[in-house]
Amino acid sequence: MPETDDLKTLFDTDFQRHREETSWWTRWEQNYLAHVEKVMATDEQAWLTPAFQEFLWEDEGMTSVGLGRTVVIKGAFKDEKLARSLWDLRSLSLEQDTMARARQLDAQFERLLKMVSPAHNERRPAAKLARIFASIFPYDVLCVLDQHQTHVLRRSLGMKKAGLELIGQHVLIRQRLRDALGTPGNVKEAIEQSTFAWYLKERAETPVVGVEETEVNKEPPEAAGPGAGPKLELLRLLPADAQRKGLPQIPKGIISAFSAVVRVAEHGSTRQELISVFQEYIPKFNARSADSFIMLVRRLGLLELQDNTLRPTARGRELYEGEAPSDVLAPVLITQIFGVAQLLHELEALPAGLTMSELAGRLRTWYPPWKTDITAQSIASWCEQIGLLTRKPGPDKLLRFSLSDAGVEWASKLPRNLEPWRMKDTSIDGDDDEGLKNNAAPGPIGINPPAELRTAKFEDVEAALLSTPSLKHLVFPPHLPGLVHGALHALDHKRFVLLAGLSGTGKTSLARAYAQAYCTALKLPFDRHYLQIAVRPDWTDPTALLGYYNPLSNPPAFESTSTLNLLIEAQGNPEQPYFLCLDEMNLARVEHYFAPFLSAMEGQSTFLAIHAERDGIDGIPDRIPWPRNLFILGTVNMDETTHAFSDKVLDRAFSFELWTADLKAWRVQAALSFATTEVLDDVLPVLEELYQALLPARRHFGYRTCHEIVAFCQGVPATIDRKVVLDMAILTKILPKVRGDDSGPLPGALEAVIKICTDRGLKQSAAKAGDMRIALKAMGVVRGFS
């Protein structure tokens, strides 16, 4: 809680600097002052006219009311009794005691709201009336016009609600500011303190969900109104695919049970202790159901694990200290649970409300797999219990749901365009509501309805391979891309291909090229849809790919990885392909670090396990549905330095071997991309002879070695004899890989290498190969690098 001296320092330093650096702030305060001075200067006769009443209710010189402006109350402009009551408010004798004055203005605010609603609109124009109070009582009421923003401001100052409503809370906050900054000497100073309160609110308010702001989340510029003051803060919803689909059914009294559980955990409690508390409030729950709801309390951000016990979070303390459940829980439910924002959106334009059946029908247009009313009933029950909805009989005597004042406020914070949060129609067997029956708490993120993956035709991929300049130089068997394409599309739950064989034959380049061509064919950003990971020999478990919980960090946190980020993005965008290339997969034992992947891809509806905690950690769930839009390409170098694959791995992949290199085709590409004809004429015939000599012993080389030798020979100064340069290149790039024993074709291959080097005048290479022949005969084995 900021101390008085801290507020004074903040006001004199950071706030003043903020005012100077924010282009519209001075203009806002000028418009604010002009609005208040006009209200104060208007005489009784002018005050009572419809024209001035319209100004009083609708002018946004002080500040905007956001979507509160959609509460149309034109009839109120001509309501003489209402206008007289507002005039009398100016001469109200205010209580001297701060708490008494707070209660007094709260009562006046509620009285006037009842005069406007439902007479002039079913919806209560609370924000507009709060703005009027701020203009009539500039020393007591702030420009923070809704409950939740006031809640954020008050909590940032360490103040309790004290049983007061919106205007009463303003009075207490104003007194706190006067204690710190001094009593304003005039209206201008009072307005400066009011805008300081807005500044404090902005400092304290953080996005509920860490999602980048997108066009659909942005408030249109005109939303700030003529006052050009602060814009409405919109909620940042998780992408639709990342939200949980619906909520479990709950009994009455669930919020009280949550509050009791969190209060008991104040000094640390075990899960079992909290289960017992929960069952006291909801006796019909068995231990298993109660345990599920304890997990739900954690997911809602009310409890956290500390020192092996569960303790309240800051949000949890707000709940048991008496804050409105709508202020505490609405931000989480609206931004993270699919259907809550849509429910508020549907009811926002319908003050008369909807029956349960009508509401369920509308929600199903947002998510077609909800075949029954079960999910809509659960969502409506949650919203009613936290104070976003009310129920009352309509003219037809049927119970209808409509938004409460808090519901109207939260609806005004939704993105202007909710269409990105409308799921496509899908065909799905069964009823997606089933998992919400029997009081079952939501588990890990559910399996999204099958979205149709956008796949590229091979003709388009092939065309991209042939036309993209950066891919033209690659050399591989002409039929191989087609085989890889077919393997990756044969089974939608196992898109896994292994490219094995000789080092330097372009396995990794082929994997990257195929993914790039695929993205080009679908006009997708390659860098976002492709990830290449180099496998390390020390990988003994999945943490290098999937991350881990680090209790030693400050604060303890889940250490994520680029692979996990790609998986979560792929799971959230099932209609788009994503590519994961694991380079040199068998440097470590695949079964050890890749086990969760192998298990997940074996089956028709399986999950990928991420970590062993029962709940999510730092927003990372314990498991996600296996993303069927994930294409995995692994490269494998087959030599004695790597691990063999088990049948468990091979059964889940299509394997293609690349053991040969087409040096004639490579020469064509080298000539087009980097090498001169002169260098190629001098170097490549020697490399072709050595390649053919080493091929029977499987000690031949690939395109990478050719590229490096040609580049080396081309880069050395022309004053050095090229034969000397080539001799050194073969000595350092080819002979070190010639190794093995005398039981196979190696002795013959070595004899051929000696002859080639001797005939070509490559003295150092011939001498080295001769030494290797001697070692092979003497010891039965040889290593080219020693």
KAQUIBEL-V510756 format. One record per residue. N is the residue number from 1. D_FIRST is the distance of its C-alpha to the first C-alpha in whole Angstrom. Layout:
# KAQUIBEL-V510756
N;D_FIRST + N;D_FIRST
This chain:
# KAQUIBEL-V510756
1;0 + 2;4 + 3;6 + 4;10 + 5;12 + 6;10 + 7;10 + 8;14 + 9;14 + 10;13 + 11;15 + 12;18 + 13;18 + 14;17 + 15;18 + 16;21 + 17;22 + 18;21 + 19;23 + 20;26 + 21;26 + 22;26 + 23;30 + 24;29 + 25;26 + 26;28 + 27;31 + 28;28 + 29;27 + 30;31 + 31;32 + 32;29 + 33;30 + 34;34 + 35;33 + 36;31 + 37;34 + 38;36 + 39;35 + 40;35 + 41;38 + 42;40 + 43;43 + 44;44 + 45;47 + 46;45 + 47;42 + 48;44 + 49;46 + 50;45 + 51;45 + 52;42 + 53;40 + 54;40 + 55;39 + 56;36 + 57;35 + 58;36 + 59;35 + 60;32 + 61;32 + 62;29 + 63;27 + 64;29 + 65;28 + 66;29 + 67;32 + 68;31 + 69;34 + 70;36 + 71;36 + 72;39 + 73;40 + 74;43 + 75;44 + 76;42 + 77;43 + 78;46 + 79;44 + 80;45 + 81;44 + 82;40 + 83;41 + 84;41 + 85;38 + 86;36 + 87;38 + 88;38 + 89;34 + 90;34 + 91;36 + 92;33 + 93;33 + 94;29 + 95;27 + 96;26 + 97;23 + 98;20 + 99;20 + 100;24 + 101;24 + 102;22 + 103;24 + 104;27 + 105;26 + 106;25 + 107;29 + 108;30 + 109;29 + 110;30 + 111;33 + 112;34 + 113;33 + 114;36 + 115;38 + 116;38 + 117;38 + 118;40 + 119;42 + 120;42 + 121;40 + 122;39 + 123;36 + 124;33 + 125;32 + 126;29 + 127;27 + 128;30 + 129;30 + 130;26 + 131;27 + 132;30 + 133;27 + 134;25 + 135;29 + 136;30 + 137;27 + 138;25 + 139;23 + 140;21 + 141;21 + 142;20 + 143;22 + 144;20 + 145;22 + 146;22 + 147;20 + 148;18 + 149;17 + 150;16 + 151;14 + 152;13 + 153;11 + 154;10 + 155;8 + 156;7 + 157;5 + 158;5 + 159;8 + 160;11 + 161;15 + 162;16 + 163;20 + 164;20 + 165;21 + 166;21 + 167;22 + 168;20 + 169;17 + 170;17 + 171;18 + 172;15 + 173;13 + 174;16 + 175;15 + 176;12 + 177;13 + 178;16 + 179;15 + 180;13 + 181;16 + 182;19 + 183;21 + 184;23 + 185;27 + 186;28 + 187;28 + 188;27 + 189;24 + 190;23 + 191;23 + 192;22 + 193;18 + 194;19 + 195;20 + 196;16 + 197;15 + 198;17 + 199;16 + 200;12 + 201;13 + 202;16 + 203;13 + 204;12 + 205;15 + 206;17 + 207;21 + 208;21 + 209;24 + 210;25 + 211;28 + 212;29 + 213;30 + 214;33 + 215;36 + 216;35 + 217;31 + 218;31 + 219;31 + 220;34 + 221;34 + 222;35 + 223;32 + 224;30 + 225;33 + 226;35 + 227;32 + 228;31 + 229;27 + 230;25 + 231;26 + 232;26 + 233;24 + 234;26 + 235;26 + 236;27 + 237;29 + 238;31 + 239;34 + 240;37 + 241;38 + 242;35 + 243;34 + 244;35 + 245;37 + 246;37 + 247;35 + 248;36 + 249;38 + 250;35 + 251;36 + 252;35 + 253;32 + 254;30 + 255;27 + 256;27 + 257;28 + 258;26 + 259;23 + 260;25 + 261;25 + 262;22 + 263;21 + 264;24 + 265;22 + 266;19 + 267;21 + 268;23 + 269;26 + 270;29 + 271;31 + 272;33 + 273;31 + 274;29 + 275;33 + 276;34 + 277;31 + 278;32 + 279;35 + 280;35 + 281;33 + 282;35 + 283;39 + 284;41 + 285;39 + 286;41 + 287;39 + 288;39 + 289;38 + 290;35 + 291;34 + 292;35 + 293;32 + 294;30 + 295;30 + 296;29 + 297;26 + 298;25 + 299;27 + 300;24 + 301;21 + 302;20 + 303;21 + 304;22 + 305;24 + 306;23 + 307;25 + 308;28 + 309;26 + 310;24 + 311;20 + 312;18 + 313;16 + 314;13 + 315;15 + 316;17 + 317;15 + 318;14 + 319;18 + 320;18 + 321;16 + 322;18 + 323;17 + 324;20 + 325;22 + 326;23 + 327;19 + 328;19 + 329;22 + 330;24 + 331;23 + 332;24 + 333;27 + 334;28 + 335;28 + 336;29 + 337;32 + 338;35 + 339;36 + 340;33 + 341;32 + 342;36 + 343;36 + 344;34 + 345;36 + 346;39 + 347;38 + 348;36 + 349;39 + 350;41 + 351;39 + 352;42 + 353;41 + 354;43 + 355;45 + 356;44 + 357;47 + 358;46 + 359;43 + 360;44 + 361;47 + 362;44 + 363;42 + 364;45 + 365;46 + 366;43 + 367;44 + 368;47 + 369;47 + 370;46 + 371;49 + 372;48 + 373;45 + 374;44 + 375;41 + 376;40 + 377;40 + 378;37 + 379;35 + 380;36 + 381;35 + 382;32 + 383;31 + 384;32 + 385;30 + 386;27 + 387;28 + 388;29 + 389;33 + 390;35 + 391;38 + 392;41 + 393;45 + 394;46 + 395;49 + 396;51 + 397;50 + 398;48 + 399;44 + 400;42 + 401;39 + 402;37 + 403;33 + 404;31 + 405;29 + 406;26 + 407;29 + 408;30 + 409;27 + 410;26 + 411;30 + 412;29 + 413;27 + 414;30 + 415;32 + 416;35 + 417;37 + 418;37 + 419;40 + 420;39 + 421;38 + 422;41 + 423;43 + 424;47 + 425;50 + 426;51 + 427;53 + 428;52 + 429;54 + 430;52 + 431;49 + 432;46 + 433;45 + 434;46 + 435;43 + 436;41 + 437;43 + 438;43 + 439;39 + 440;39 + 441;36 + 442;36 + 443;37 + 444;36 + 445;37 + 446;40 + 447;43 + 448;43 + 449;47 + 450;49 + 451;49 + 452;52 + 453;51 + 454;53 + 455;55 + 456;57 + 457;61 + 458;63 + 459;65 + 460;62 + 461;60 + 462;64 + 463;64 + 464;61 + 465;62 + 466;65 + 467;63 + 468;60 + 469;61 + 470;59 + 471;60 + 472;64 + 473;65 + 474;64 + 475;67 + 476;67 + 477;70 + 478;70 + 479;70 + 480;66 + 481;64 + 482;65 + 483;65 + 484;62 + 485;61 + 486;63 + 487;61 + 488;58 + 489;59 + 490;61 + 491;58 + 492;55 + 493;53 + 494;55 + 495;54 + 496;55 + 497;58 + 498;59 + 499;60 + 500;62 + 501;65 + 502;66 + 503;63 + 504;63 + 505;65 + 506;62 + 507;60 + 508;56 + 509;58 + 510;59 + 511;56 + 512;54 + 513;57 + 514;57 + 515;53 + 516;53 + 517;57 + 518;55 + 519;52 + 520;54 + 521;56 + 522;54 + 523;52 + 524;49 + 525;47 + 526;48 + 527;45 + 528;43 + 529;45 + 530;47 + 531;45 + 532;47 + 533;46 + 534;48 + 535;49 + 536;49 + 537;51 + 538;48 + 539;47 + 540;47 + 541;45 + 542;43 + 543;40 + 544;41 + 545;42 + 546;39 + 547;36 + 548;34 + 549;31 + 550;30 + 551;28 + 552;28 + 553;26 + 554;23 + 555;21 + 556;24 + 557;26 + 558;29 + 559;31 + 560;33 + 561;36 + 562;38 + 563;41 + 564;38 + 565;37 + 566;40 + 567;41 + 568;38 + 569;39 + 570;42 + 571;41 + 572;39 + 573;42 + 574;45 + 575;48 + 576;47 + 577;49 + 578;47 + 579;49 + 580;48 + 581;50 + 582;50 + 583;52 + 584;55 + 585;53 + 586;56 + 587;54 + 588;52 + 589;54 + 590;53 + 591;53 + 592;50 + 593;47 + 594;48 + 595;49 + 596;46 + 597;48 + 598;51 + 599;50 + 600;48 + 601;51 + 602;54 + 603;54 + 604;53 + 605;50 + 606;48 + 607;44 + 608;43 + 609;41 + 610;38 + 611;37 + 612;37 + 613;34 + 614;34 + 615;31 + 616;30 + 617;28 + 618;26 + 619;28 + 620;31 + 621;33 + 622;35 + 623;38 + 624;40 + 625;43 + 626;45 + 627;46 + 628;49 + 629;49 + 630;48 + 631;51 + 632;51 + 633;54 + 634;54 + 635;57 + 636;59 + 637;61 + 638;64 + 639;65 + 640;65 + 641;61 + 642;59 + 643;59 + 644;61 + 645;60 + 646;60 + 647;62 + 648;58 + 649;57 + 650;60 + 651;61 + 652;58 + 653;59 + 654;61 + 655;63 + 656;65 + 657;66 + 658;67 + 659;69 + 660;71 + 661;71 + 662;73 + 663;73 + 664;76 + 665;73 + 666;71 + 667;73 + 668;73 + 669;69 + 670;69 + 671;71 + 672;69 + 673;66 + 674;66 + 675;70 + 676;73 + 677;76 + 678;78 + 679;75 + 680;75 + 681;79 + 682;79 + 683;76 + 684;76 + 685;80 + 686;79 + 687;76 + 688;78 + 689;80 + 690;78 + 691;76 + 692;79 + 693;80 + 694;77 + 695;76 + 696;78 + 697;76 + 698;73 + 699;72 + 700;72 + 701;69 + 702;67 + 703;66 + 704;64 + 705;66 + 706;69 + 707;66 + 708;65 + 709;69 + 710;70 + 711;67 + 712;67 + 713;71 + 714;70 + 715;68 + 716;70 + 717;72 + 718;75 + 719;77 + 720;76 + 721;79 + 722;77 + 723;79 + 724;77 + 725;74 + 726;75 + 727;76 + 728;73 + 729;71 + 730;73 + 731;72 + 732;69 + 733;68 + 734;70 + 735;72 + 736;69 + 737;69 + 738;72 + 739;72 + 740;73 + 741;76 + 742;80 + 743;81 + 744;80 + 745;81 + 746;79 + 747;82 + 748;84 + 749;81 + 750;80 + 751;84 + 752;84 + 753;81 + 754;83 + 755;86 + 756;83 + 757;82 + 758;85 + 759;87 + 760;84 + 761;84 + 762;81 + 763;82 + 764;79 + 765;78 + 766;81 + 767;81 + 768;78 + 769;79 + 770;82 + 771;80 + 772;78 + 773;81 + 774;83 + 775;79 + 776;80 + 777;83 + 778;83 + 779;79 + 780;79 + 781;76 + 782;75 + 783;71 + 784;71 + 785;69 + 786;69
